[in-house]
Amino acid sequence: MLKNFNGRPSLATVLKASTVAGIAAAVLATGVPLEITRSYAEAVKVQAPAVPSFANVVDAVSPAVVSVRVENRVNPVADNNNDGFSFDFNGRGFDDLPDDHPLKRFFKQFGQDPNDQQGHQRRFGQNGPNGGPGGKGRLRPVAQGSGFFISEDGYIVTNNHVVSDGQAFVAVTNDGTELDAKLIGKDPRTDLAVLKVDGKGKKFTYVNWADDNNVRVGDWVVAVGNPFGLGGTVTAGIVSARGRDIGSGPYDDYLQVDAAVNRGNSGGPTFNLSGEVVGINTAIFSPSGGSVGIAFAIPASTARDVVADLMKDGQVSRGWLGVQIQPVTKDIAESIGLSEPSGALVVAPQAGSPGDKAGMKAGDVVTALNGETIKDARDLSRRIGAMQPGSKVELSVWRAGKAQPLTVELGTLPIDQKDASADDNSQPQQPEAPASEKALADLGLTVGPSDDGKGLAITDIDPNSDAADKGIKEGEKITSVNNQEVSSADDIVKVLNQAKKDGRTRALFQIQSNEGSRFVALPINGQG
């Protein structure tokens, strides 16, 4: 038997020998000679194992995926050679720049040659880059991303952060056709936007949304998009996790995928093997700036409703409760007598808001909405936001150690309303405070009267204490303990003693800073 270079039988030799043996055996067994013109594979009908391929999915969905080019007006700097382009590189023209110059690479990446007069007039018209008299600079590419058609008449879904800085938009189809697009609407809270192109009667290939209930961790997915301006790039991977919170907002509920997603993939679709959109690529975790196999996609269930509202009204109308909330930690649950750390803790209702009018109070924990359990603060935000303004909802709140119902008529979330979250690590400005009255040594806190007479100012904090570990800072205020207002150190001690008598090991402190209010649970073991 022939050997390969390391002395072992080569795969080709083994296959050849086994095939010859098979042919010989067939001849001996049947007595029917085989024609020598037939190949070994034809003779023995060797079948290769089936290899999974995404080609059919890619062929079907690629026409629906576009590259999105975002342009903005840039004021001219100089027009040295009167060609309509204003470049001033210390007296040098575009061609004089070295090939590796970032500006030269920039224009080549977008397929724009500033010295191309014909292309210049095609893009900006005969009136020049300023669009005629009164123009305020030419349109230049400022961003790029991806998108996809969701209707045959030209509606395109992409990310808000792709289009947010743009004044003009171009959708480039997979065959290279450039189509001017109009911004229909955008929603910063979910990072979604909708564009529309005029196909002049052409029907575009479009894709459908997947059912989130059928998306499982471990499922194959295919991402198609425009990484680094390359266009029409396909990568594959699996769904790595569901329900990811990456701290981008109150509606975080991302799919995590390990398909290679890079800059420029934003706004592009992630498909299942049926060619349905399971998510919209919107963020990556990347210390290096490139793909490390951790990407996040807005799930189809979130995108479907938001996109429908944007197509209809150009904006999203959300239900509004009007209360600042934060998660219920294990320590907080123990401090207020909840059996498990779930629900949304009300930090403060906004004056005149629907929650305020319904009687919600700081320290309430919303545990259910219309009879369905609230898992955490994000869950409450998403559910309220998904409801129509004017809807009446039934809340179950935990207050003073027992559950009680509240009926709230939701308002409309203001456009400029900050989505409140009490998770805040910013350093507030330190107010001037008088000398401390008493040190609460077991908590690591030194407190004194506040300037406005409400609550207690934290004038010093032990950096090795539980309070410091929880993020409490000097200069903040304690306004209540276990939902009881306090105005002196003795008030705090009184509340803590009562909590210990009730069998509690932690107390709930309401902390006020320049950035808002939040609740922190602190241990009270050993407190006198």
C-alpha positions, -999 to 999 in steps of 0.1 A, spaced: 0 0 0 13 35 -9 23 57 20 20 95 23 48 118 34 47 108 71 45 71 65 8 67 71 -16 56 44 -31 86 27 -69 90 26 -69 90 -12 -50 57 -12 -73 41 13 -103 52 -6 -88 40 -39 -79 6 -24 -113 1 -8 -131 11 -40 -111 -13 -61 -118 -40 -35 -155 -31 -38 -155 -33 -76 -137 -66 -75 -162 -80 -50 -190 -69 -72 -175 -86 -103 -169 -118 -84 -204 -118 -68 -224 -111 -99 -202 -123 -127 -212 -91 -146 -182 -71 -159 -182 -34 -153 -173 -10 -181 -139 4 -175 -150 39 -186 -171 43 -154 -156 61 -125 -150 45 -91 -177 68 -76 -202 59 -102 -194 22 -98 -199 21 -61 -222 51 -58 -202 67 -30 -223 93 -12 -208 122 7 -224 130 40 -249 158 39 -233 191 49 -256 219 63 -257 249 39 -273 283 43 -272 290 5 -309 285 0 -318 310 28 -292 335 15 -305 333 -21 -340 340 -9 -334 368 15 -304 387 0 -325 408 -24 -344 422 6 -313 434 24 -299 469 16 -269 490 26 -279 523 41 -258 553 34 -264 584 55 -254 619 44 -253 653 60 -245 688 49 -209 698 54 -199 734 51 -172 740 24 -137 748 35 -121 759 2 -126 753 -35 -91 757 -48 -97 745 -84 -133 756 -88 -145 720 -93 -174 721 -69 -155 703 -42 -139 721 -13 -107 704 -2 -78 722 13 -50 698 23 -23 725 28 -25 734 -9 -28 698 -22 -56 683 -42 -73 649 -36 -50 631 -60 -19 645 -42 -29 627 -10 -11 595 -1 -31 563 -7 -33 555 30 -46 590 39 -78 585 60 -98 609 39 -88 592 7 -97 558 21 -130 573 34 -142 584 -1 -130 552 -17 -148 532 9 -181 549 0 -174 547 -37 -171 585 -39 -144 602 -59 -143 639 -53 -127 645 -86 -155 627 -105 -174 656 -121 -200 634 -137 -207 616 -104 -207 649 -86 -234 663 -108 -254 631 -106 -254 632 -69 -259 669 -63 -275 681 -95 -265 709 -118 -267 735 -91 -237 721 -73 -232 706 -39 -250 733 -20 -282 725 -39 -285 759 -54 -286 794 -38 -289 795 -1 -273 760 4 -255 754 37 -228 729 25 -228 698 4 -241 664 13 -214 641 23 -215 605 37 -213 606 75 -225 571 84 -233 537 69 -253 508 81 -277 481 69 -314 476 65 -341 454 49 -374 457 31 -405 447 51 -430 455 23 -431 453 -14 -438 490 -17 -404 500 -3 -405 504 35 -371 497 50 -362 490 87 -329 500 101 -314 514 134 -321 548 148 -284 553 156 -276 547 119 -299 575 106 -300 599 136 -274 623 123 -285 623 86 -303 647 64 -303 625 33 -304 587 29 -295 563 1 -305 526 1 -282 504 -20 -297 471 -31 -277 439 -35 -275 445 -73 -259 479 -67 -290 500 -75 -290 533 -55 -324 546 -43 -330 578 -25 -348 572 8 -371 593 30 -371 590 68 -406 580 79 -400 579 116 -375 568 143 -377 556 179 -346 562 200 -359 542 229 -358 509 209 -331 522 184 -354 516 154 -361 536 123 -381 533 91 -371 546 57 -392 546 25 -379 544 -11 -400 551 -42 -397 522 -66 -418 539 -92 -441 509 -94 -414 483 -87 -423 456 -62 -394 449 -39 -385 416 -24 -393 417 13 -390 395 44 -414 386 72 -410 386 110 -404 354 129 -424 343 159 -403 349 190 -419 319 207 -401 296 182 -367 312 187 -345 290 210 -311 293 224 -289 271 201 -309 278 169 -289 285 137 -291 321 125 -278 340 95 -268 377 96 -268 397 64 -255 432 62 -230 459 52 -199 455 75 -173 481 69 -191 492 38 -185 459 20 -222 452 14 -240 419 9 -219 401 35 -233 369 51 -223 354 84 -237 325 104 -239 315 141 -264 305 167 -287 323 192 -264 324 223 -289 339 248 -322 357 251 -334 386 272 -301 403 275 -299 437 293 -270 457 280 -279 489 298 -290 509 267 -325 517 280 -356 505 298 -367 483 269 -336 461 267 -345 426 258 -319 416 233 -311 384 215 -274 375 218 -259 358 187 -224 347 179 -225 354 142 -198 377 131 -214 412 133 -192 443 128 -195 480 123 -219 486 94 -240 456 103 -262 478 124 -298 478 112 -293 446 93 -314 415 98 -307 382 115 -326 353 99 -337 319 110 -334 290 85 -369 297 72 -357 332 61 -377 350 87 -363 380 107 -356 369 143 -338 401 152 -322 434 141 -285 437 147 -279 468 168 -248 464 191 -217 444 196 -195 438 226 -160 444 214 -129 456 233 -111 457 199 -138 473 178 -143 441 157 -164 410 161 -155 388 191 -186 366 187 -210 386 210 -236 406 191 -270 418 202 -302 420 181 -336 436 188 -360 407 189 -387 405 162 -416 409 187 -403 443 198 -395 455 163 -428 444 148 -450 466 170 -426 496 169 -422 495 131 -459 492 126 -464 524 147 -436 542 128 -451 533 94 -485 545 105 -478 576 125 -441 583 122 -437 579 159 -445 556 188 -472 564 213 -465 547 246 -484 542 278 -470 563 307 -472 555 344 -450 584 355 -430 568 383 -393 563 388 -385 527 394 -356 504 402 -350 466 405 -359 447 437 -327 431 449 -326 402 474 -315 427 501 -344 450 493 -369 422 492 -358 411 527 -360 446 540 -396 450 531 -408 415 537 -412 402 502 -407 365 498 -386 369 466 -367 396 447 -392 404 420 -413 433 409 -405 470 404 -397 493 433 -412 528 430 -386 553 439 -408 584 434 -440 592 415 -438 623 394 -461 651 405 -493 650 385 -485 618 367 -510 589 363 -492 570 390 -493 600 414 -530 605 407 -537 569 414 -521 571 448 -487 553 441 -461 561 468 -424 559 471 -415 524 485 -444 506 467 -434 475 448 -454 467 417 -457 430 417 -484 424 390 -500 441 361 -535 430 350 -530 398 370 -497 389 354 -466 388 376 -440 415 371 -405 400 370 -384 432 373 -383 469 366 -375 463 329 -405 440 326 -428 467 340 -413 494 317 -418 472 286 -454 462 294 -465 498 302 -447 511 271 -465 486 249 -499 497 261 -520 525 245 -523 558 263 -557 560 280 -557 523 289 -568 514 324 -546 489 341 -549 470 374 -517 470 395 -509 449 425 -486 468 448 -467 456 479 -471 483 506 -465 482 544 -461 444 543 -492 435 523 -505 435 488 -532 460 476 -548 468 443 -546 501 424 -563 511 392 -544 535 369 -554 552 337 -522 555 316 -510 587 301 -489 594 271 -451 592 275 -438 626 266 -414 627 237 -386 642 258 -394 621 289 -363 606 304 -369 569 310 -362 568 347 -339 543 363 -325 547 397 -293 528 388 -271 558 388 -234 559 396 -227 595 386 -210 617 412 -233 644 424 -221 678 434 -213 679 471 -234 703 491 -220 722 520 -232 705 552 -228 714 589 -209 692 613 -223 658 617 -246 651 646 -241 614 651 -221 586 635 -240 555 626 -209 534 629 -224 500 620 -236 514 587 -205 534 580 -225 567 578 -221 600 594 -252 622 590 -263 658 597 -293 680 590 -298 689 554 -298 724 540 -335 723 531 -346 706 564 -358 675 546 -340 643 554 -304 639 565 -273 649 547 -246 623 545 -215 642 556 -190 613 558 -189 576 548 -166 548 557 -150 536 523 -149 500 537 -186 499 548 -216 482 532 -230 516 525 -200 525 504 -201 492 486 -238 499 477 -227 532 460 -239 556 487 -217 588 486 -209 617 508 -231 647 498 -262 626 492 -293 626 515 -313 600 534 -350 609 531 -366 578 545 -359 545 561 -383 516 556 -406 542 540 -407 564 571 -394 599 568 -364 608 589 -350 641 600 -324 631 626 -300 603 634 -322 593 663 -351 588 638 -330 564 618 -320 544 649 -356 542 660 -367 527 627 -338 503 627 -346 490 662 -382 484 651 -370 465 621 -349 443 642 -379 436 665 -398 426 634 -371 401 625 -357 420 596 -319 419 590 -319 448 565 -335 482 562 -345 501 531 -329 535 528 -342 561 503 -312 581 490 -316 614 473 -289 630 450 -288 657 424 -295 630 398 -327 617 415 -338 592 441 -331 555 447 -335 528 473 -307 509 489 -310 480 514 -284 480 542 -277 453 568 -287 462 604 -273 433 623 -257 447 655 -273 481 652 -283 495 687 
